[in-house]
Amino acid sequence: MKGLVIKNTGSWVTVRLEDGTAVNCKMRGVLRLKGMRCTNPVAVGDIVLVEDKGGDAPVVGDIEPRKNYKS
């Protein structure tokens, strides 16, 4: 499921899904070390892929490239 990050509090992010519901998600550890210079690669306004495997909490599985950021 794709969604928009609306709140970021470290390892937890709140994502508004395409159907309008908001869910609290954990950050997958491998995303935090994906070659970025920052400690948390997700920012409010990012489009992310949420994976719900039926466990404790959904996780952010991937981050779409930003369209307003130049490296």
Protein Blocks (a to p, Z undefined) as FASTA:
>chain_A
ZZddfbdehjaccdddfkopacdddddfklmmnopabfblbdehiacddddehiabdcdf
bdcddfkbcZZ
